[in-house]
Amino acid sequence: MKTIKDSVHDHIDVVGVARDLLDTPAVQRLRHITQLGTARLVYPSANHTRFEHSLGVYHLACEALTNLGIEGTQAERVRAAALLHDIGHSPYSHTIEELIHRHTGKYHDDVHDLISESEVGDVLREHDLDPDTIAGLIAGAGELGQVVSGELDVDRMDYLVRDAHHTGVPYGTIDHERLTRELTFLDGELVLAEGNVQTAESLLVARALMNPTVYNHHVTRISKAMLQRASERLLSEPDIDAEQLRRMDDHDLLVALRTTPETAESARRLSHRDLYKRAVWAEMQDVPDEIIDADHETIREYESDIAESAGVDSESVILDVLSRPRMTESSSRVVVNGDVRALGEQSTLVRALQQVQRDQWRLGVYAPAEKTEDIGLATERVLGLDTDGTLVSDVRTGVRTTLDDFE
């Protein structure tokens, strides 16, 4: 057994297969991947890593398994999956995940190759655990996969509390001890026991408050978009392919960006926090549906059109379109009067939070500070935004100074 002091859960005892997995290269790599990517440019203390988070998920999985009465080999499988659930992350966590997926077809939870063809697979086999089964649990397969990856998973419980702790933002606080204690299986489905509608709602409230404050803070989005653009440019060079990029850590990627002439300026801006500014920050109601639903190639075409209209080079324009708001947690199942019900059907609060998500959605266009006004006006023309001139260019409207002071 190994005992590790954790900033969130205090002491974590790592035993069995998890103890042997702890020092494998795939798990130790997570020490060098920040949990919140570029959000540390907003919250300086948000330097926690996927390694810490994986330990927290393992700890909560152990608690959940005890409360569910699951022991033996089944429990060992889940513990292994909990510790390994993030080994598929690319640098800066989710920041460049879509880019990696476009080139490899793999998201961070598709780890069959990483597990079976590495030291991780050797350790699992030594403990009579099948690597493919563990990879399936990480992807949420089967009844027990819901504990690691599902609407009520321990992954979500840890990252909300951990992200709030390290950013200093109080909104992610949830009662994770009650959540793990009240989990139960009914007809193969992981649900919260009777009397826990409010417990389930707390997860949604925490996420709804953390989204605009941390995960989608405007500076986080700008820096994330700049890193995505630089990484995409890096892949156009002959020396690095998507599989190599996928297995880099944060430090590797920054060095690669710095040492590649085509991306060196982007690396400088990110390192010095010399970020682009908002030329447009538009609400969903002001944006045509075809833009909201546009694919990556179409967005790049829009960027080129905006740049041409503004008379600037295409690298000066970044169009950042979030996916349509969705709340997967609303399908969480809770027991009410003996019946299993989806939280979204039971809770009026969920419906209110879904509206809040729509109200918080923003389309962003980012550019160097001195070009935001021209690019903002060009964006209005090219995209046909229905803003009446009120949501274009922070510099022109005078909003920029006020908002940047709150970071």
C-alpha positions as CSV (number, residue, x, y, z in Angstrom):
1,M,0.0,0.0,0.0
2,K,1.1,3.6,-0.7
3,T,-0.5,6.6,1.0
4,I,-0.5,9.9,-0.9
5,K,-1.4,13.3,0.6
6,D,-4.0,15.0,-1.6
7,S,-5.0,18.6,-1.5
8,V,-8.7,17.7,-1.8
9,H,-9.3,14.3,-0.3
10,D,-6.5,14.4,2.3
11,H,-4.9,10.9,2.5
12,I,-5.4,8.5,-0.4
13,D,-4.4,4.8,0.0
14,V,-3.3,3.3,-3.3
15,V,-3.4,-0.5,-3.1
16,G,-3.4,-3.6,-5.4
17,V,-3.2,-3.2,-9.1
18,A,-3.5,0.6,-8.8
19,R,-0.3,0.7,-6.7
20,D,1.6,-1.1,-9.5
21,L,0.1,1.1,-12.2
22,L,1.1,4.3,-10.4
23,D,4.7,4.4,-11.5
24,T,4.1,3.3,-15.2
25,P,5.2,5.9,-17.7
26,A,1.6,6.4,-19.0
27,V,0.4,7.4,-15.5
28,Q,3.5,9.5,-14.6
29,R,3.1,11.4,-17.9
30,L,-0.1,12.9,-16.4
31,R,2.0,14.9,-13.9
32,H,2.9,17.1,-17.0
33,I,-0.6,17.7,-18.3
34,T,-2.5,20.5,-16.6
35,Q,-6.0,19.7,-15.7
36,L,-7.5,23.0,-16.9
37,G,-5.2,23.7,-19.9
38,T,-4.9,27.5,-20.5
39,A,-7.3,28.5,-17.6
40,R,-4.2,29.1,-15.5
41,L,-3.7,32.3,-17.6
42,V,-6.8,33.5,-15.8
43,Y,-6.4,31.7,-12.4
44,P,-2.7,31.6,-11.5
45,S,-3.2,28.8,-8.9
46,A,-4.9,26.5,-11.4
47,N,-1.7,24.4,-12.0
48,H,-3.1,21.1,-10.9
49,T,-2.6,18.2,-13.1
50,R,-4.3,15.1,-14.6
51,F,-2.2,13.0,-12.2
52,E,-3.8,14.6,-9.1
53,H,-7.2,14.3,-10.7
54,S,-6.7,10.6,-11.5
55,L,-5.8,9.9,-7.9
56,G,-8.9,11.7,-6.8
57,V,-11.1,9.7,-9.2
58,Y,-9.5,6.5,-8.0
59,H,-10.2,7.5,-4.4
60,L,-13.9,8.3,-5.1
61,A,-14.2,5.0,-7.1
62,C,-13.0,3.1,-4.0
63,E,-15.6,4.8,-1.9
64,A,-18.3,4.1,-4.4
65,L,-17.4,0.5,-4.7
66,T,-17.4,0.0,-1.0
67,N,-20.9,1.6,-0.7
68,L,-22.1,-0.5,-3.6
69,G,-20.8,-3.7,-2.0
70,I,-18.6,-4.6,-5.0
71,E,-15.5,-6.5,-4.2
72,G,-12.9,-8.8,-5.7
73,T,-11.9,-8.8,-9.4
74,Q,-14.8,-6.6,-10.4
75,A,-13.6,-3.9,-7.9
76,E,-10.0,-4.2,-9.1
77,R,-11.1,-3.6,-12.7
78,V,-12.9,-0.4,-11.7
79,R,-10.0,0.8,-9.6
80,A,-7.6,0.3,-12.5
81,A,-10.0,2.0,-14.9
82,A,-10.4,5.0,-12.5
83,L,-6.6,5.5,-12.2
84,L,-6.1,5.1,-15.9
85,H,-9.1,7.0,-17.2
86,D,-7.1,10.0,-18.4
87,I,-4.0,8.4,-19.9
88,G,-5.4,9.1,-23.4
89,H,-5.3,12.9,-22.9
90,S,-3.3,15.0,-25.3
91,P,-1.3,18.1,-24.2
92,Y,-3.3,20.7,-22.3
93,S,-6.1,18.2,-21.6
94,H,-9.2,18.9,-23.7
95,T,-7.8,21.9,-25.5
96,I,-6.6,20.2,-28.7
97,E,-8.7,17.0,-28.4
98,E,-10.9,17.9,-31.4
99,L,-7.8,18.5,-33.5
100,I,-6.4,15.1,-32.5
101,H,-9.7,13.4,-33.2
102,R,-9.9,14.9,-36.7
103,H,-6.5,13.4,-37.5
104,T,-6.7,10.1,-35.6
105,G,-10.4,9.4,-35.0
106,K,-9.6,9.0,-31.3
107,Y,-10.9,10.9,-28.3
108,H,-9.1,10.8,-24.9
109,D,-11.2,7.9,-23.7
110,D,-10.2,5.6,-26.6
111,V,-7.2,4.0,-25.0
112,H,-7.2,0.4,-26.2
113,D,-3.9,0.8,-28.0
114,L,-2.3,2.8,-25.1
115,I,-3.2,0.1,-22.6
116,S,-2.6,-3.1,-24.4
117,E,0.7,-2.1,-26.1
118,S,2.5,-0.6,-23.1
119,E,3.8,-1.3,-19.6
120,V,0.3,-0.7,-18.4
121,G,-1.0,-3.8,-20.2
122,D,1.9,-5.8,-18.7
123,V,0.9,-4.7,-15.2
124,L,-2.8,-5.5,-15.8
125,R,-2.0,-9.0,-17.1
126,E,0.2,-9.7,-14.1
127,H,-2.9,-9.0,-12.0
128,D,-5.0,-11.3,-14.2
129,L,-6.9,-8.3,-15.6
130,D,-7.7,-8.0,-19.3
131,P,-6.5,-4.7,-20.8
132,D,-9.4,-4.6,-23.3
133,T,-11.9,-4.9,-20.5
134,I,-10.3,-2.0,-18.6
135,A,-10.3,0.1,-21.7
136,G,-14.0,-0.6,-22.1
137,L,-14.7,0.5,-18.6
138,I,-12.8,3.8,-19.2
139,A,-15.1,4.4,-22.2
140,G,-18.2,3.7,-20.0
141,A,-18.9,0.2,-21.3
142,G,-21.1,-2.1,-19.2
143,E,-22.7,-1.7,-15.8
144,L,-19.6,-0.9,-13.9
145,G,-18.3,1.5,-16.6
146,Q,-21.0,3.9,-15.4
147,V,-19.0,4.4,-12.2
148,V,-16.0,5.7,-14.2
149,S,-17.8,7.4,-17.2
150,G,-21.4,8.2,-17.0
151,E,-23.9,10.8,-15.9
152,L,-23.2,10.1,-12.2
153,D,-19.5,9.2,-12.5
154,V,-16.8,9.8,-10.0
155,D,-14.7,11.6,-12.7
156,R,-17.2,14.5,-12.6
157,M,-17.4,14.5,-8.8
158,D,-13.6,14.9,-8.5
159,Y,-13.0,17.5,-11.1
160,L,-15.7,19.9,-10.0
161,V,-14.4,20.0,-6.4
162,R,-10.7,20.0,-7.5
163,D,-11.1,22.7,-10.1
164,A,-13.0,24.9,-7.6
165,H,-10.3,24.3,-5.0
166,H,-7.4,25.2,-7.2
167,T,-8.9,28.2,-8.9
168,G,-10.3,29.6,-5.7
169,V,-13.7,29.8,-7.2
170,P,-16.4,28.6,-4.7
171,Y,-19.0,27.4,-7.2
172,G,-17.8,23.8,-7.8
173,T,-18.5,22.7,-4.2
174,I,-20.6,19.5,-4.1
175,D,-21.2,16.8,-1.4
176,H,-19.2,14.1,-3.1
177,E,-19.3,11.9,0.0
178,R,-23.1,11.8,-0.1
179,L,-23.1,11.2,-3.9
180,T,-20.8,8.2,-3.6
181,R,-22.8,6.9,-0.6
182,E,-26.2,7.2,-2.3
183,L,-25.3,5.5,-5.6
184,T,-27.1,2.2,-6.3
185,F,-27.8,-0.1,-9.2
186,L,-31.3,-0.8,-10.4
187,D,-31.8,-3.1,-13.4
188,G,-28.2,-2.5,-14.4
189,E,-28.5,1.3,-14.2
190,L,-26.5,3.5,-11.9
191,V,-28.9,5.7,-10.0
192,L,-29.2,7.9,-6.9
193,A,-31.3,6.3,-4.2
194,E,-34.6,7.7,-2.9
195,G,-34.5,11.3,-1.6
196,N,-31.6,12.5,-3.6
197,V,-33.1,14.8,-6.3
198,Q,-31.3,17.8,-4.7
199,T,-28.1,15.8,-4.5
200,A,-28.2,15.2,-8.2
201,E,-29.2,18.8,-8.9
202,S,-26.1,20.0,-7.0
203,L,-23.9,18.5,-9.7
204,L,-25.7,20.5,-12.4
205,V,-25.7,23.7,-10.4
206,A,-22.0,23.4,-9.8
207,R,-21.3,22.7,-13.5
208,A,-23.5,25.6,-14.6
209,L,-21.7,28.0,-12.4
210,M,-18.2,26.8,-13.3
211,N,-18.8,27.0,-17.0
212,P,-18.8,30.8,-17.5
213,T,-16.5,31.4,-14.5
214,V,-13.7,29.0,-15.3
215,Y,-14.2,26.6,-18.2
216,N,-15.6,29.2,-20.7
217,H,-14.1,32.4,-19.2
218,H,-13.4,34.6,-22.2
219,V,-9.7,34.7,-21.6
220,T,-9.6,30.9,-21.3
221,R,-11.5,30.6,-24.6
222,I,-9.2,33.1,-26.4
223,S,-6.0,31.3,-25.2
224,K,-7.5,27.9,-25.9
225,A,-8.4,29.0,-29.5
226,M,-4.9,30.4,-30.0
227,L,-3.3,27.1,-28.9
228,Q,-5.6,25.1,-31.1
229,R,-4.7,27.3,-34.1
230,A,-1.0,27.0,-33.4
231,S,-1.2,23.2,-32.9
232,E,-3.1,22.8,-36.2
233,R,-0.3,24.8,-37.9
234,L,2.3,22.6,-36.3
235,L,0.7,19.5,-37.8
236,S,1.0,21.0,-41.2
237,E,4.8,20.7,-40.8
238,P,6.5,17.5,-41.9
239,D,8.3,16.7,-38.7
240,I,5.3,16.1,-36.4
241,D,2.3,13.9,-37.0
242,A,-1.0,13.6,-35.0
243,E,0.1,10.4,-33.1
244,Q,3.2,12.1,-31.9
245,L,1.2,15.2,-30.9
246,R,-1.3,13.0,-29.1
247,R,1.4,11.6,-26.8
248,M,3.2,14.8,-26.0
249,D,2.8,16.5,-22.7
250,D,2.3,20.2,-22.1
251,H,6.1,21.0,-22.0
252,D,6.8,19.0,-25.2
253,L,4.1,20.9,-27.1
254,L,5.3,24.3,-26.0
255,V,8.9,23.5,-27.0
256,A,7.7,22.2,-30.4
257,L,5.8,25.4,-30.9
258,R,8.7,27.6,-29.9
259,T,11.2,25.8,-32.1
260,T,9.0,25.7,-35.2
261,P,9.4,29.0,-37.1
262,E,5.7,29.0,-38.3
263,T,4.4,28.7,-34.7
264,A,7.1,30.6,-32.8
265,E,5.1,33.8,-32.6
266,S,2.0,31.9,-31.2
267,A,4.3,30.3,-28.6
268,R,5.6,33.7,-27.6
269,R,2.1,35.2,-27.3
270,L,1.0,32.3,-25.1
271,S,4.1,32.3,-23.0
272,H,4.0,36.0,-22.4
273,R,0.2,36.2,-22.1
274,D,0.1,38.6,-25.0
275,L,-3.3,37.3,-26.1
276,Y,-5.7,38.2,-28.9
277,K,-8.7,40.3,-27.9
278,R,-12.3,40.0,-28.6
279,A,-13.5,41.6,-31.9
280,V,-17.0,40.0,-31.5
281,W,-18.8,38.4,-28.5
282,A,-22.2,37.6,-29.7
283,E,-25.2,35.9,-28.1
284,M,-26.9,32.8,-29.6
285,Q,-30.0,34.7,-30.6
286,D,-27.9,37.0,-32.8
287,V,-26.0,34.2,-34.7
288,P,-27.5,32.4,-37.7
289,D,-28.0,28.6,-37.2
290,E,-25.8,27.7,-40.1
291,I,-22.8,29.4,-38.3
292,I,-23.6,27.6,-35.0
293,D,-23.8,24.3,-36.8
294,A,-20.8,24.8,-39.1
295,D,-18.1,22.2,-39.3
296,H,-14.4,22.9,-38.9
297,E,-13.7,23.5,-42.6
298,T,-16.6,25.9,-43.0
299,I,-15.4,27.9,-40.0
300,R,-12.0,28.2,-41.5
301,E,-13.6,29.5,-44.7
302,Y,-15.5,32.1,-42.7
303,E,-12.3,33.2,-41.1
304,S,-10.7,33.7,-44.5
305,D,-13.7,35.7,-45.7
306,I,-13.6,37.9,-42.6
307,A,-9.9,38.5,-43.0
308,E,-10.3,39.4,-46.7
309,S,-13.2,41.8,-45.9
310,A,-11.1,43.4,-43.1
311,G,-8.0,43.6,-45.3
312,V,-5.8,41.6,-42.9
313,D,-4.0,38.3,-43.1
314,S,-6.0,35.2,-42.2
315,E,-3.8,34.4,-39.2
316,S,-5.2,37.6,-37.5
317,V,-8.7,36.1,-37.3
318,I,-9.9,33.3,-35.1
319,L,-13.6,32.4,-35.2
320,D,-14.6,30.5,-32.0
321,V,-18.0,28.7,-32.2
322,L,-19.1,26.7,-29.2
323,S,-21.2,23.6,-29.7
324,R,-24.9,24.0,-29.0
325,P,-25.5,23.9,-25.2
326,R,-26.3,20.4,-23.9
327,M,-26.6,19.1,-20.4
328,T,-25.9,15.4,-20.4
329,E,-26.3,15.3,-16.6
330,S,-30.0,15.9,-17.0
331,S,-30.4,12.3,-18.0
332,S,-29.0,11.2,-14.6
333,R,-31.4,8.7,-13.0
334,V,-32.9,9.2,-9.5
335,V,-35.4,7.2,-7.5
336,V,-38.6,9.1,-6.7
337,N,-41.4,7.4,-4.9
338,G,-40.0,4.0,-5.9
339,D,-39.7,4.9,-9.6
340,V,-36.6,5.5,-11.5
341,R,-36.9,8.9,-13.3
342,A,-34.6,11.0,-15.4
343,L,-33.5,14.1,-13.5
344,G,-34.6,16.4,-16.4
345,E,-38.1,15.1,-16.1
346,Q,-38.3,15.4,-12.4
347,S,-36.5,18.7,-11.8
348,T,-37.8,22.2,-12.7
349,L,-34.3,23.4,-11.8
350,V,-32.8,21.4,-14.6
351,R,-35.0,23.1,-17.1
352,A,-34.1,26.5,-15.8
353,L,-30.4,25.6,-16.0
354,Q,-30.8,24.6,-19.6
355,Q,-32.1,28.0,-20.3
356,V,-29.2,29.5,-18.4
357,Q,-26.8,27.6,-20.7
358,R,-28.4,29.1,-23.8
359,D,-28.2,32.6,-22.3
360,Q,-24.5,32.1,-21.5
361,W,-23.5,30.9,-25.0
362,R,-21.3,33.2,-26.9
363,L,-19.7,33.3,-30.4
364,G,-16.3,34.8,-30.2
365,V,-14.0,36.3,-32.9
366,Y,-10.5,37.1,-31.7
367,A,-7.8,39.3,-33.2
368,P,-4.7,41.3,-32.3
369,A,-5.8,44.3,-30.2
370,E,-5.0,46.9,-32.9
371,K,-7.2,45.0,-35.5
372,T,-10.3,44.3,-33.5
373,E,-12.4,47.1,-34.7
374,D,-11.9,46.4,-38.4
375,I,-12.3,42.7,-37.9
376,G,-15.4,43.2,-35.8
377,L,-17.1,45.2,-38.5
378,A,-16.0,42.7,-41.2
379,T,-17.5,39.9,-39.1
380,E,-20.8,41.6,-39.0
381,R,-20.8,41.9,-42.8
382,V,-19.6,38.3,-43.5
383,L,-21.6,36.4,-40.9
384,G,-24.7,38.6,-41.0
385,L,-24.9,38.9,-37.3
386,D,-28.0,40.5,-36.0
387,T,-26.3,42.7,-33.4
388,D,-27.4,46.2,-34.3
389,G,-23.7,47.1,-33.7
390,T,-24.0,46.6,-30.0
391,L,-21.9,43.4,-29.6
392,V,-19.1,44.0,-32.0
393,S,-15.5,45.0,-31.0
394,D,-14.7,45.4,-27.3
395,V,-12.4,48.3,-28.2
396,R,-15.1,50.2,-30.1
397,T,-17.7,49.7,-27.4
398,G,-15.5,50.4,-24.5
399,V,-16.2,47.1,-22.8
400,R,-12.7,45.7,-23.2
401,T,-11.1,47.5,-20.2
402,T,-13.9,46.7,-17.8
403,L,-13.9,43.0,-18.6
404,D,-10.2,42.5,-18.7
405,D,-9.8,44.0,-15.2
406,F,-11.8,40.9,-13.8
407,E,-9.5,38.0,-14.6
